[in-house]
């Protein structure tokens, strides 16, 4: 199973673009900060992560202002067929 749900603040967004098939693309960067318990101790996590989305979800994400905090749902996949770097593919958000 490959599902992800993560909160983040939109910090960067690329120019709106379209696939060759005319589907709108969102590409941006989110900042995540949280505290979790690991091995009985509190661990603070803070990092940026890249994300991408297509279609109607991309159109709505492209319209959001920077600084907007969201809960993202989707999956992880390599950035491209030749890459091993993972990127969050957003399928929905709150």
PDB file of N, CA, C and O in Angstrom:
ATOM      1  N   UNK A   1       0.839  -1.165   0.000  1.00  0.00           N
ATOM      2  CA  UNK A   1       0.000   0.000   0.000  1.00  0.00           C
ATOM      3  C   UNK A   1       0.891   1.238   0.000  1.00  0.00           C
ATOM      4  O   UNK A   1       1.913   1.257   0.686  1.00  0.00           O
ATOM      5  N   UNK A   2       0.531   2.248  -0.740  1.00  0.00           N
ATOM      6  CA  UNK A   2       1.301   3.483  -0.857  1.00  0.00           C
ATOM      7  C   UNK A   2       0.352   4.659  -0.680  1.00  0.00           C
ATOM      8  O   UNK A   2      -0.151   5.215  -1.657  1.00  0.00           O
ATOM      9  N   UNK A   3       0.114   5.030   0.562  1.00  0.00           N
ATOM     10  CA  UNK A   3      -0.752   6.166   0.887  1.00  0.00           C
ATOM     11  C   UNK A   3      -0.011   7.091   1.835  1.00  0.00           C
ATOM     12  O   UNK A   3       0.739   6.637   2.699  1.00  0.00           O
ATOM     13  N   UNK A   4      -0.222   8.388   1.672  1.00  0.00           N
ATOM     14  CA  UNK A   4       0.394   9.354   2.572  1.00  0.00           C
ATOM     15  C   UNK A   4      -0.631  10.410   2.942  1.00  0.00           C
ATOM     16  O   UNK A   4      -1.433  10.833   2.109  1.00  0.00           O
ATOM     17  N   UNK A   5      -0.599  10.832   4.196  1.00  0.00           N
ATOM     18  CA  UNK A   5      -1.392  11.966   4.673  1.00  0.00           C
ATOM     19  C   UNK A   5      -0.450  12.796   5.519  1.00  0.00           C
ATOM     20  O   UNK A   5       0.079  12.313   6.520  1.00  0.00           O
ATOM     21  N   UNK A   6      -0.236  14.040   5.125  1.00  0.00           N
ATOM     22  CA  UNK A   6       0.746  14.891   5.775  1.00  0.00           C
ATOM     23  C   UNK A   6       0.284  16.339   5.746  1.00  0.00           C
ATOM     24  O   UNK A   6      -0.317  16.791   4.771  1.00  0.00           O
ATOM     25  N   UNK A   7       0.567  17.057   6.813  1.00  0.00           N
ATOM     26  CA  UNK A   7       0.234  18.476   6.849  1.00  0.00           C
ATOM     27  C   UNK A   7       1.433  19.284   6.381  1.00  0.00           C
ATOM     28  O   UNK A   7       2.577  18.850   6.516  1.00  0.00           O
ATOM     29  N   UNK A   8       1.164  20.455   5.834  1.00  0.00           N
ATOM     30  CA  UNK A   8       2.249  21.307   5.389  1.00  0.00           C
ATOM     31  C   UNK A   8       1.753  22.685   5.007  1.00  0.00           C
ATOM     32  O   UNK A   8       0.572  22.889   4.727  1.00  0.00           O
ATOM     33  N   UNK A   9       2.678  23.619   5.003  1.00  0.00           N
ATOM     34  CA  UNK A   9       2.406  24.993   4.597  1.00  0.00           C
ATOM     35  C   UNK A   9       3.017  25.213   3.220  1.00  0.00           C
ATOM     36  O   UNK A   9       4.194  24.925   3.007  1.00  0.00           O
ATOM     37  N   UNK A  10       2.226  25.719   2.291  1.00  0.00           N
ATOM     38  CA  UNK A  10       2.701  25.971   0.930  1.00  0.00           C
ATOM     39  C   UNK A  10       3.709  27.119   0.965  1.00  0.00           C
ATOM     40  O   UNK A  10       3.356  28.246   1.311  1.00  0.00           O
ATOM     41  N   UNK A  11       4.962  26.833   0.607  1.00  0.00           N
ATOM     42  CA  UNK A  11       6.017  27.848   0.668  1.00  0.00           C
ATOM     43  C   UNK A  11       6.506  28.294  -0.705  1.00  0.00           C
ATOM     44  O   UNK A  11       6.993  29.415  -0.850  1.00  0.00           O
ATOM     45  N   UNK A  12       6.383  27.433  -1.714  1.00  0.00           N
ATOM     46  CA  UNK A  12       6.807  27.768  -3.080  1.00  0.00           C
ATOM     47  C   UNK A  12       5.878  27.102  -4.072  1.00  0.00           C
ATOM     48  O   UNK A  12       5.316  26.038  -3.810  1.00  0.00           O
ATOM     49  N   UNK A  13       5.725  27.755  -5.227  1.00  0.00           N
ATOM     50  CA  UNK A  13       4.903  27.181  -6.283  1.00  0.00           C
ATOM     51  C   UNK A  13       5.539  27.549  -7.616  1.00  0.00           C
ATOM     52  O   UNK A  13       5.938  28.694  -7.825  1.00  0.00           O
ATOM     53  N   UNK A  14       5.631  26.573  -8.516  1.00  0.00           N
ATOM     54  CA  UNK A  14       6.154  26.825  -9.858  1.00  0.00           C
ATOM     55  C   UNK A  14       5.081  27.522 -10.705  1.00  0.00           C
ATOM     56  O   UNK A  14       3.909  27.559 -10.330  1.00  0.00           O
ATOM     57  N   UNK A  15       5.491  28.062 -11.830  1.00  0.00           N
ATOM     58  CA  UNK A  15       4.548  28.639 -12.779  1.00  0.00           C
ATOM     59  C   UNK A  15       3.558  27.559 -13.226  1.00  0.00           C
ATOM     60  O   UNK A  15       3.922  26.390 -13.360  1.00  0.00           O
ATOM     61  N   UNK A  16       2.324  27.954 -13.449  1.00  0.00           N
ATOM     62  CA  UNK A  16       1.319  27.001 -13.924  1.00  0.00           C
ATOM     63  C   UNK A  16       1.759  26.474 -15.288  1.00  0.00           C
ATOM     64  O   UNK A  16       2.163  27.238 -16.165  1.00  0.00           O
ATOM     65  N   UNK A  17       1.674  25.158 -15.447  1.00  0.00           N
ATOM     66  CA  UNK A  17       1.983  24.548 -16.744  1.00  0.00           C
ATOM     67  C   UNK A  17       0.975  23.462 -17.045  1.00  0.00           C
ATOM     68  O   UNK A  17       0.165  23.092 -16.195  1.00  0.00           O
ATOM     69  N   UNK A  18       1.035  22.955 -18.261  1.00  0.00           N
ATOM     70  CA  UNK A  18       0.108  21.933 -18.720  1.00  0.00           C
ATOM     71  C   UNK A  18       0.882  20.784 -19.343  1.00  0.00           C
ATOM     72  O   UNK A  18       1.939  20.988 -19.939  1.00  0.00           O
ATOM     73  N   UNK A  19       0.350  19.567 -19.204  1.00  0.00           N
ATOM     74  CA  UNK A  19       0.937  18.413 -19.860  1.00  0.00           C
ATOM     75  C   UNK A  19       0.678  18.524 -21.360  1.00  0.00           C
ATOM     76  O   UNK A  19      -0.139  19.346 -21.775  1.00  0.00           O
ATOM     77  N   UNK A  20       1.355  17.714 -22.190  1.00  0.00           N
ATOM     78  CA  UNK A  20       1.064  17.722 -23.626  1.00  0.00           C
ATOM     79  C   UNK A  20      -0.415  17.424 -23.939  1.00  0.00           C
ATOM     80  O   UNK A  20      -0.927  17.820 -24.986  1.00  0.00           O
ATOM     81  N   UNK A  21      -1.094  16.719 -23.011  1.00  0.00           N
ATOM     82  CA  UNK A  21      -2.515  16.415 -23.204  1.00  0.00           C
ATOM     83  C   UNK A  21      -3.421  17.553 -22.726  1.00  0.00           C
ATOM     84  O   UNK A  21      -4.644  17.443 -22.799  1.00  0.00           O
ATOM     85  N   UNK A  22      -2.821  18.651 -22.235  1.00  0.00           N
ATOM     86  CA  UNK A  22      -3.609  19.805 -21.815  1.00  0.00           C
ATOM     87  C   UNK A  22      -4.091  19.749 -20.370  1.00  0.00           C
ATOM     88  O   UNK A  22      -4.971  20.520 -19.986  1.00  0.00           O
ATOM     89  N   UNK A  23      -3.534  18.857 -19.568  1.00  0.00           N
ATOM     90  CA  UNK A  23      -3.933  18.729 -18.158  1.00  0.00           C
ATOM     91  C   UNK A  23      -3.070  19.669 -17.319  1.00  0.00           C
ATOM     92  O   UNK A  23      -1.845  19.679 -17.439  1.00  0.00           O
ATOM     93  N   UNK A  24      -3.733  20.468 -16.460  1.00  0.00           N
ATOM     94  CA  UNK A  24      -3.009  21.421 -15.624  1.00  0.00           C
ATOM     95  C   UNK A  24      -2.155  20.689 -14.585  1.00  0.00           C
ATOM     96  O   UNK A  24      -2.558  19.656 -14.051  1.00  0.00           O
ATOM     97  N   UNK A  25      -0.954  21.248 -14.305  1.00  0.00           N
ATOM     98  CA  UNK A  25      -0.001  20.669 -13.357  1.00  0.00           C
ATOM     99  C   UNK A  25       0.275  21.668 -12.242  1.00  0.00           C
ATOM    100  O   UNK A  25       0.444  22.861 -12.494  1.00  0.00           O
ATOM    101  N   UNK A  26       0.321  21.179 -11.017  1.00  0.00           N
ATOM    102  CA  UNK A  26       0.783  21.956  -9.867  1.00  0.00           C
ATOM    103  C   UNK A  26       2.096  21.338  -9.408  1.00  0.00           C
ATOM    104  O   UNK A  26       2.180  20.123  -9.230  1.00  0.00           O
ATOM    105  N   UNK A  27       3.119  22.161  -9.214  1.00  0.00           N
ATOM    106  CA  UNK A  27       4.364  21.714  -8.601  1.00  0.00           C
ATOM    107  C   UNK A  27       4.738  22.742  -7.555  1.00  0.00           C
ATOM    108  O   UNK A  27       4.817  23.936  -7.844  1.00  0.00           O
ATOM    109  N   UNK A  28       4.969  22.272  -6.334  1.00  0.00           N
ATOM    110  CA  UNK A  28       5.302  23.200  -5.273  1.00  0.00           C
ATOM    111  C   UNK A  28       6.088  22.543  -4.160  1.00  0.00           C
ATOM    112  O   UNK A  28       6.404  21.354  -4.204  1.00  0.00           O
ATOM    113  N   UNK A  29       6.393  23.357  -3.159  1.00  0.00           N
ATOM    114  CA  UNK A  29       7.121  22.905  -1.987  1.00  0.00           C
ATOM    115  C   UNK A  29       6.302  23.243  -0.752  1.00  0.00           C
ATOM    116  O   UNK A  29       5.741  24.333  -0.638  1.00  0.00           O
ATOM    117  N   UNK A  30       6.243  22.296   0.162  1.00  0.00           N
ATOM    118  CA  UNK A  30       5.536  22.475   1.429  1.00  0.00           C
ATOM    119  C   UNK A  30       6.526  22.347   2.571  1.00  0.00           C
ATOM    120  O   UNK A  30       7.527  21.639   2.461  1.00  0.00           O
ATOM    121  N   UNK A  31       6.240  23.042   3.681  1.00  0.00           N
ATOM    122  CA  UNK A  31       7.041  22.945   4.894  1.00  0.00           C
ATOM    123  C   UNK A  31       6.215  22.207   5.937  1.00  0.00           C
ATOM    124  O   UNK A  31       5.069  22.567   6.205  1.00  0.00           O
ATOM    125  N   UNK A  32       6.806  21.174   6.520  1.00  0.00           N
ATOM    126  CA  UNK A  32       6.128  20.360   7.536  1.00  0.00           C
ATOM    127  C   UNK A  32       6.841  20.529   8.872  1.00  0.00           C
ATOM    128  O   UNK A  32       8.070  20.558   8.938  1.00  0.00           O
ATOM    129  N   UNK A  33       6.043  20.640   9.942  1.00  0.00           N
ATOM    130  CA  UNK A  33       6.598  20.673  11.307  1.00  0.00           C
ATOM    131  C   UNK A  33       5.642  19.907  12.206  1.00  0.00           C
ATOM    132  O   UNK A  33       4.436  20.152  12.194  1.00  0.00           O
ATOM    133  N   UNK A  34       6.186  18.972  12.992  1.00  0.00           N
ATOM    134  CA  UNK A  34       5.360  18.213  13.923  1.00  0.00           C
ATOM    135  C   UNK A  34       6.234  17.625  15.020  1.00  0.00           C
ATOM    136  O   UNK A  34       7.460  17.595  14.916  1.00  0.00           O
ATOM    137  N   UNK A  35       5.575  17.158  16.071  1.00  0.00           N
ATOM    138  CA  UNK A  35       6.251  16.440  17.150  1.00  0.00           C
ATOM    139  C   UNK A  35       5.620  15.059  17.266  1.00  0.00           C
ATOM    140  O   UNK A  35       4.398  14.927  17.321  1.00  0.00           O
ATOM    141  N   UNK A  36       6.458  14.044  17.301  1.00  0.00           N
ATOM    142  CA  UNK A  36       6.022  12.657  17.383  1.00  0.00           C
ATOM    143  C   UNK A  36       6.770  11.963  18.514  1.00  0.00           C
ATOM    144  O   UNK A  36       7.824  12.421  18.955  1.00  0.00           O
ATOM    145  N   UNK A  37       6.212  10.864  18.969  1.00  0.00           N
ATOM    146  CA  UNK A  37       6.905  10.064  19.971  1.00  0.00           C
ATOM    147  C   UNK A  37       7.590   8.900  19.269  1.00  0.00           C
ATOM    148  O   UNK A  37       6.968   8.159  18.508  1.00  0.00           O
ATOM    149  N   UNK A  38       8.889   8.754  19.542  1.00  0.00           N
ATOM    150  CA  UNK A  38       9.667   7.658  18.978  1.00  0.00           C
ATOM    151  C   UNK A  38      10.537   7.091  20.096  1.00  0.00           C
ATOM    152  O   UNK A  38      11.294   7.823  20.733  1.00  0.00           O
ATOM    153  N   UNK A  39      10.425   5.801  20.325  1.00  0.00           N
ATOM    154  CA  UNK A  39      11.187   5.122  21.370  1.00  0.00           C
ATOM    155  C   UNK A  39      11.000   5.803  22.728  1.00  0.00           C
ATOM    156  O   UNK A  39      11.937   5.927  23.516  1.00  0.00           O
ATOM    157  N   UNK A  40       9.761   6.241  22.978  1.00  0.00           N
ATOM    158  CA  UNK A  40       9.431   6.840  24.261  1.00  0.00           C
ATOM    159  C   UNK A  40       9.878   8.278  24.432  1.00  0.00           C
ATOM    160  O   UNK A  40       9.752   8.830  25.525  1.00  0.00           O
ATOM    161  N   UNK A  41      10.390   8.893  23.398  1.00  0.00           N
ATOM    162  CA  UNK A  41      10.854  10.277  23.480  1.00  0.00           C
ATOM    163  C   UNK A  41      10.172  11.135  22.416  1.00  0.00           C
ATOM    164  O   UNK A  41       9.808  10.651  21.344  1.00  0.00           O
ATOM    165  N   UNK A  42      10.008  12.405  22.734  1.00  0.00           N
ATOM    166  CA  UNK A  42       9.439  13.342  21.777  1.00  0.00           C
ATOM    167  C   UNK A  42      10.495  13.691  20.739  1.00  0.00           C
ATOM    168  O   UNK A  42      11.634  14.013  21.073  1.00  0.00           O
ATOM    169  N   UNK A  43      10.099  13.620  19.484  1.00  0.00           N
ATOM    170  CA  UNK A  43      10.992  13.976  18.382  1.00  0.00           C
ATOM    171  C   UNK A  43      10.322  15.070  17.567  1.00  0.00           C
ATOM    172  O   UNK A  43       9.176  14.920  17.143  1.00  0.00           O
ATOM    173  N   UNK A  44      11.029  16.162  17.350  1.00  0.00           N
ATOM    174  CA  UNK A  44      10.514  17.262  16.535  1.00  0.00           C
ATOM    175  C   UNK A  44      11.001  17.079  15.107  1.00  0.00           C
ATOM    176  O   UNK A  44      12.199  16.928  14.864  1.00  0.00           O
ATOM    177  N   UNK A  45      10.075  17.095  14.172  1.00  0.00           N
ATOM    178  CA  UNK A  45      10.401  16.975  12.751  1.00  0.00           C
ATOM    179  C   UNK A  45      10.104  18.308  12.073  1.00  0.00           C
ATOM    180  O   UNK A  45       9.051  18.904  12.300  1.00  0.00           O
ATOM    181  N   UNK A  46      11.021  18.769  11.253  1.00  0.00           N
ATOM    182  CA  UNK A  46      10.810  19.987  10.486  1.00  0.00           C
ATOM    183  C   UNK A  46      11.587  19.866   9.186  1.00  0.00           C
ATOM    184  O   UNK A  46      12.808  19.708   9.200  1.00  0.00           O
ATOM    185  N   UNK A  47      10.880  19.940   8.059  1.00  0.00           N
ATOM    186  CA  UNK A  47      11.532  19.768   6.764  1.00  0.00           C
ATOM    187  C   UNK A  47      10.629  20.279   5.652  1.00  0.00           C
ATOM    188  O   UNK A  47       9.433  20.486   5.859  1.00  0.00           O
ATOM    189  N   UNK A  48      11.198  20.479   4.484  1.00  0.00           N
ATOM    190  CA  UNK A  48      10.459  20.842   3.281  1.00  0.00           C
ATOM    191  C   UNK A  48      10.353  19.608   2.401  1.00  0.00           C
ATOM    192  O   UNK A  48      11.233  18.747   2.412  1.00  0.00           O
ATOM    193  N   UNK A  49       9.266  19.527   1.636  1.00  0.00           N
ATOM    194  CA  UNK A  49       9.116  18.415   0.703  1.00  0.00           C
ATOM    195  C   UNK A  49       8.436  18.886  -0.576  1.00  0.00           C
ATOM    196  O   UNK A  49       7.581  19.770  -0.539  1.00  0.00           O
ATOM    197  N   UNK A  50       8.820  18.292  -1.714  1.00  0.00           N
ATOM    198  CA  UNK A  50       8.210  18.650  -2.985  1.00  0.00           C
ATOM    199  C   UNK A  50       6.902  17.887  -3.195  1.00  0.00           C
ATOM    200  O   UNK A  50       6.717  16.782  -2.684  1.00  0.00           O
ATOM    201  N   UNK A  51       6.010  18.500  -3.952  1.00  0.00           N
ATOM    202  CA  UNK A  51       4.739  17.849  -4.254  1.00  0.00           C
ATOM    203  C   UNK A  51       4.286  18.233  -5.661  1.00  0.00           C
ATOM    204  O   UNK A  51       4.673  19.269  -6.201  1.00  0.00           O
ATOM    205  N   UNK A  52       3.462  17.371  -6.229  1.00  0.00           N
ATOM    206  CA  UNK A  52       2.936  17.581  -7.572  1.00  0.00           C
ATOM    207  C   UNK A  52       1.484  17.112  -7.600  1.00  0.00           C
ATOM    208  O   UNK A  52       1.089  16.234  -6.833  1.00  0.00           O
ATOM    209  N   UNK A  53       0.702  17.703  -8.487  1.00  0.00           N
ATOM    210  CA  UNK A  53      -0.691  17.283  -8.646  1.00  0.00           C
ATOM    211  C   UNK A  53      -1.131  17.605 -10.069  1.00  0.00           C
ATOM    212  O   UNK A  53      -0.523  18.436 -10.744  1.00  0.00           O
ATOM    213  N   UNK A  54      -2.188  16.944 -10.516  1.00  0.00           N
ATOM    214  CA  UNK A  54      -2.668  17.107 -11.879  1.00  0.00           C
ATOM    215  C   UNK A  54      -4.181  17.339 -11.903  1.00  0.00           C
ATOM    216  O   UNK A  54      -4.884  16.980 -10.959  1.00  0.00           O
ATOM    217  N   UNK A  55      -4.670  17.933 -12.974  1.00  0.00           N
ATOM    218  CA  UNK A  55      -6.105  18.076 -13.199  1.00  0.00           C
ATOM    219  C   UNK A  55      -6.760  19.103 -12.298  1.00  0.00           C
ATOM    220  O   UNK A  55      -6.188  20.154 -12.010  1.00  0.00           O
ATOM    221  N   UNK A  56      -7.978  18.781 -11.852  1.00  0.00           N
ATOM    222  CA  UNK A  56      -8.764  19.691 -11.030  1.00  0.00           C
ATOM    223  C   UNK A  56      -8.106  20.021  -9.713  1.00  0.00           C
ATOM    224  O   UNK A  56      -8.183  21.159  -9.250  1.00  0.00           O
ATOM    225  N   UNK A  57      -7.452  19.038  -9.094  1.00  0.00           N
ATOM    226  CA  UNK A  57      -6.754  19.286  -7.833  1.00  0.00           C
ATOM    227  C   UNK A  57      -5.615  20.272  -8.066  1.00  0.00           C
ATOM    228  O   UNK A  57      -5.402  21.170  -7.251  1.00  0.00           O
ATOM    229  N   UNK A  58      -4.890  20.119  -9.152  1.00  0.00           N
ATOM    230  CA  UNK A  58      -3.801  21.043  -9.496  1.00  0.00           C
ATOM    231  C   UNK A  58      -4.341  22.447  -9.712  1.00  0.00           C
ATOM    232  O   UNK A  58      -3.741  23.420  -9.254  1.00  0.00           O
ATOM    233  N   UNK A  59      -5.448  22.561 -10.393  1.00  0.00           N
ATOM    234  CA  UNK A  59      -6.045  23.875 -10.656  1.00  0.00           C
ATOM    235  C   UNK A  59      -6.381  24.594  -9.342  1.00  0.00           C
ATOM    236  O   UNK A  59      -6.112  25.787  -9.200  1.00  0.00           O
ATOM    237  N   UNK A  60      -6.961  23.876  -8.396  1.00  0.00           N
ATOM    238  CA  UNK A  60      -7.314  24.469  -7.099  1.00  0.00           C
ATOM    239  C   UNK A  60      -6.063  24.816  -6.294  1.00  0.00           C
ATOM    240  O   UNK A  60      -6.015  25.867  -5.655  1.00  0.00           O
ATOM    241  N   UNK A  61      -5.049  23.943  -6.317  1.00  0.00           N
ATOM    242  CA  UNK A  61      -3.798  24.224  -5.602  1.00  0.00           C
ATOM    243  C   UNK A  61      -3.081  25.433  -6.189  1.00  0.00           C
ATOM    244  O   UNK A  61      -2.524  26.239  -5.443  1.00  0.00           O
ATOM    245  N   UNK A  62      -3.085  25.571  -7.497  1.00  0.00           N
ATOM    246  CA  UNK A  62      -2.432  26.710  -8.145  1.00  0.00           C
ATOM    247  C   UNK A  62      -3.082  28.035  -7.769  1.00  0.00           C
ATOM    248  O   UNK A  62      -2.442  29.082  -7.871  1.00  0.00           O
ATOM    249  N   UNK A  63      -4.331  28.013  -7.338  1.00  0.00           N
ATOM    250  CA  UNK A  63      -5.047  29.235  -6.971  1.00  0.00           C
ATOM    251  C   UNK A  63      -4.830  29.636  -5.506  1.00  0.00           C
ATOM    252  O   UNK A  63      -5.215  30.736  -5.110  1.00  0.00           O
ATOM    253  N   UNK A  64      -4.221  28.763  -4.700  1.00  0.00           N
ATOM    254  CA  UNK A  64      -4.042  29.050  -3.276  1.00  0.00           C
ATOM    255  C   UNK A  64      -2.889  30.025  -3.045  1.00  0.00           C
ATOM    256  O   UNK A  64      -1.919  30.038  -3.803  1.00  0.00           O
ATOM    257  N   UNK A  65      -2.998  30.838  -1.997  1.00  0.00           N
ATOM    258  CA  UNK A  65      -1.895  31.751  -1.673  1.00  0.00           C
ATOM    259  C   UNK A  65      -0.761  31.020  -0.966  1.00  0.00           C
ATOM    260  O   UNK A  65      -0.989  30.021  -0.283  1.00  0.00           O
ATOM    261  N   UNK A  66       0.456  31.519  -1.131  1.00  0.00           N
ATOM    262  CA  UNK A  66       1.577  30.991  -0.370  1.00  0.00           C
ATOM    263  C   UNK A  66       1.291  31.230   1.113  1.00  0.00           C
ATOM    264  O   UNK A  66       0.667  32.226   1.478  1.00  0.00           O
ATOM    265  N   UNK A  67       1.747  30.315   1.958  1.00  0.00           N
ATOM    266  CA  UNK A  67       1.498  30.416   3.392  1.00  0.00           C
ATOM    267  C   UNK A  67       0.274  29.650   3.849  1.00  0.00           C
ATOM    268  O   UNK A  67       0.016  29.556   5.049  1.00  0.00           O
ATOM    269  N   UNK A  68      -0.484  29.100   2.911  1.00  0.00           N
ATOM    270  CA  UNK A  68      -1.690  28.333   3.241  1.00  0.00           C
ATOM    271  C   UNK A  68      -1.291  26.991   3.840  1.00  0.00           C
ATOM    272  O   UNK A  68      -0.471  26.269   3.273  1.00  0.00           O
ATOM    273  N   UNK A  69      -1.875  26.660   4.992  1.00  0.00           N
ATOM    274  CA  UNK A  69      -1.606  25.372   5.634  1.00  0.00           C
ATOM    275  C   UNK A  69      -2.682  24.378   5.213  1.00  0.00           C
ATOM    276  O   UNK A  69      -3.872  24.690   5.233  1.00  0.00           O
ATOM    277  N   UNK A  70      -2.247  23.172   4.831  1.00  0.00           N
ATOM    278  CA  UNK A  70      -3.150  22.153   4.298  1.00  0.00           C
ATOM    279  C   UNK A  70      -2.813  20.782   4.858  1.00  0.00           C
ATOM    280  O   UNK A  70      -1.698  20.540   5.318  1.00  0.00           O
ATOM    281  N   UNK A  71      -3.788  19.896   4.812  1.00  0.00           N
ATOM    282  CA  UNK A  71      -3.548  18.471   5.018  1.00  0.00           C
ATOM    283  C   UNK A  71      -3.649  17.829   3.647  1.00  0.00           C
ATOM    284  O   UNK A  71      -4.691  17.892   2.995  1.00  0.00           O
ATOM    285  N   UNK A  72      -2.560  17.213   3.215  1.00  0.00           N
ATOM    286  CA  UNK A  72      -2.469  16.624   1.886  1.00  0.00           C
ATOM    287  C   UNK A  72      -2.637  15.121   1.961  1.00  0.00           C
ATOM    288  O   UNK A  72      -2.159  14.479   2.897  1.00  0.00           O
ATOM    289  N   UNK A  73      -3.321  14.559   0.970  1.00  0.00           N
ATOM    290  CA  UNK A  73      -3.462  13.107   0.847  1.00  0.00           C
ATOM    291  C   UNK A  73      -3.005  12.714  -0.547  1.00  0.00           C
ATOM    292  O   UNK A  73      -3.234  13.435  -1.518  1.00  0.00           O
ATOM    293  N   UNK A  74      -2.356  11.559  -0.631  1.00  0.00           N
ATOM    294  CA  UNK A  74      -1.887  11.103  -1.923  1.00  0.00           C
ATOM    295  C   UNK A  74      -0.974   9.902  -1.785  1.00  0.00           C
ATOM    296  O   UNK A  74      -1.226   9.001  -0.985  1.00  0.00           O
ATOM    297  N   UNK A  75       0.099   9.899  -2.579  1.00  0.00           N
ATOM    298  CA  UNK A  75       1.036   8.777  -2.573  1.00  0.00           C
ATOM    299  C   UNK A  75       2.426   9.279  -2.931  1.00  0.00           C
ATOM    300  O   UNK A  75       2.588  10.392  -3.431  1.00  0.00           O
ATOM    301  N   UNK A  76       3.418   8.451  -2.671  1.00  0.00           N
ATOM    302  CA  UNK A  76       4.801   8.749  -3.027  1.00  0.00           C
ATOM    303  C   UNK A  76       5.174   8.036  -4.317  1.00  0.00           C
ATOM    304  O   UNK A  76       4.784   6.890  -4.542  1.00  0.00           O
ATOM    305  N   UNK A  77       5.935   8.725  -5.160  1.00  0.00           N
ATOM    306  CA  UNK A  77       6.415   8.114  -6.404  1.00  0.00           C
ATOM    307  C   UNK A  77       7.711   8.807  -6.806  1.00  0.00           C
ATOM    308  O   UNK A  77       7.947   9.949  -6.411  1.00  0.00           O
ATOM    309  N   UNK A  78       8.553   8.133  -7.586  1.00  0.00           N
ATOM    310  CA  UNK A  78       9.758   8.795  -8.074  1.00  0.00           C
ATOM    311  C   UNK A  78       9.400  10.005  -8.944  1.00  0.00           C
ATOM    312  O   UNK A  78       8.363  10.020  -9.608  1.00  0.00           O
ATOM    313  N   UNK A  79      10.274  11.015  -8.930  1.00  0.00           N
ATOM    314  CA  UNK A  79      10.042  12.231  -9.715  1.00  0.00           C
ATOM    315  C   UNK A  79       9.918  11.903 -11.205  1.00  0.00           C
ATOM    316  O   UNK A  79       9.121  12.517 -11.915  1.00  0.00           O
ATOM    317  N   UNK A  80      10.711  10.928 -11.675  1.00  0.00           N
ATOM    318  CA  UNK A  80      10.643  10.501 -13.076  1.00  0.00           C
ATOM    319  C   UNK A  80      11.059   9.038 -13.155  1.00  0.00           C
ATOM    320  O   UNK A  80      11.474   8.447 -12.158  1.00  0.00           O
ATOM    321  N   UNK A  81      10.946   8.463 -14.336  1.00  0.00           N
ATOM    322  CA  UNK A  81      11.309   7.057 -14.495  1.00  0.00           C
ATOM    323  C   UNK A  81      12.798   6.813 -14.250  1.00  0.00           C
ATOM    324  O   UNK A  81      13.193   5.710 -13.871  1.00  0.00           O
ATOM    325  N   UNK A  82      13.627   7.845 -14.466  1.00  0.00           N
ATOM    326  CA  UNK A  82      15.074   7.697 -14.299  1.00  0.00           C
ATOM    327  C   UNK A  82      15.553   8.135 -12.919  1.00  0.00           C
ATOM    328  O   UNK A  82      16.743   8.038 -12.622  1.00  0.00           O
ATOM    329  N   UNK A  83      14.655   8.607 -12.083  1.00  0.00           N
ATOM    330  CA  UNK A  83      15.032   9.141 -10.780  1.00  0.00           C
ATOM    331  C   UNK A  83      14.627   8.199  -9.652  1.00  0.00           C
ATOM    332  O   UNK A  83      13.658   7.449  -9.770  1.00  0.00           O
ATOM    333  N   UNK A  84      15.380   8.250  -8.559  1.00  0.00           N
ATOM    334  CA  UNK A  84      15.007   7.498  -7.353  1.00  0.00           C
ATOM    335  C   UNK A  84      14.483   8.447  -6.285  1.00  0.00           C
ATOM    336  O   UNK A  84      14.051   8.005  -5.220  1.00  0.00           O
ATOM    337  N   UNK A  85      14.516   9.766  -6.564  1.00  0.00           N
ATOM    338  CA  UNK A  85      14.010  10.772  -5.623  1.00  0.00           C
ATOM    339  C   UNK A  85      12.497  10.739  -5.585  1.00  0.00           C
ATOM    340  O   UNK A  85      11.832  10.739  -6.621  1.00  0.00           O
ATOM    341  N   UNK A  86      11.964  10.712  -4.374  1.00  0.00           N
ATOM    342  CA  UNK A  86      10.515  10.628  -4.223  1.00  0.00           C
ATOM    343  C   UNK A  86       9.884  12.015  -4.148  1.00  0.00           C
ATOM    344  O   UNK A  86      10.496  12.977  -3.685  1.00  0.00           O
ATOM    345  N   UNK A  87       8.645  12.084  -4.615  1.00  0.00           N
ATOM    346  CA  UNK A  87       7.858  13.299  -4.572  1.00  0.00           C
ATOM    347  C   UNK A  87       6.439  12.913  -4.140  1.00  0.00           C
ATOM    348  O   UNK A  87       5.956  11.838  -4.495  1.00  0.00           O
ATOM    349  N   UNK A  88       5.784  13.770  -3.388  1.00  0.00           N
ATOM    350  CA  UNK A  88       4.408  13.522  -2.967  1.00  0.00           C
ATOM    351  C   UNK A  88       3.479  13.880  -4.126  1.00  0.00           C
ATOM    352  O   UNK A  88       3.510  15.001  -4.635  1.00  0.00           O
ATOM    353  N   UNK A  89       2.661  12.927  -4.534  1.00  0.00           N
ATOM    354  CA  UNK A  89       1.620  13.175  -5.535  1.00  0.00           C
ATOM    355  C   UNK A  89       0.332  13.440  -4.772  1.00  0.00           C
ATOM    356  O   UNK A  89      -0.186  12.549  -4.098  1.00  0.00           O
ATOM    357  N   UNK A  90      -0.188  14.656  -4.873  1.00  0.00           N
ATOM    358  CA  UNK A  90      -1.390  15.042  -4.136  1.00  0.00           C
ATOM    359  C   UNK A  90      -2.624  14.654  -4.934  1.00  0.00           C
ATOM    360  O   UNK A  90      -2.785  15.064  -6.083  1.00  0.00           O
ATOM    361  N   UNK A  91      -3.497  13.858  -4.314  1.00  0.00           N
ATOM    362  CA  UNK A  91      -4.758  13.488  -4.961  1.00  0.00           C
ATOM    363  C   UNK A  91      -5.940  14.225  -4.361  1.00  0.00           C
ATOM    364  O   UNK A  91      -6.983  14.359  -5.002  1.00  0.00           O
ATOM    365  N   UNK A  92      -5.783  14.711  -3.117  1.00  0.00           N
ATOM    366  CA  UNK A  92      -6.813  15.519  -2.466  1.00  0.00           C
ATOM    367  C   UNK A  92      -6.188  16.270  -1.302  1.00  0.00           C
ATOM    368  O   UNK A  92      -5.104  15.925  -0.831  1.00  0.00           O
ATOM    369  N   UNK A  93      -6.891  17.308  -0.843  1.00  0.00           N
ATOM    370  CA  UNK A  93      -6.382  18.066   0.292  1.00  0.00           C
ATOM    371  C   UNK A  93      -7.542  18.718   1.029  1.00  0.00           C
ATOM    372  O   UNK A  93      -8.639  18.887   0.498  1.00  0.00           O
ATOM    373  N   UNK A  94      -7.249  19.079   2.286  1.00  0.00           N
ATOM    374  CA  UNK A  94      -8.236  19.754   3.126  1.00  0.00           C
ATOM    375  C   UNK A  94      -7.619  21.078   3.547  1.00  0.00           C
ATOM    376  O   UNK A  94      -8.249  21.851   4.269  1.00  0.00           O
TER     377      UNK A  94
END
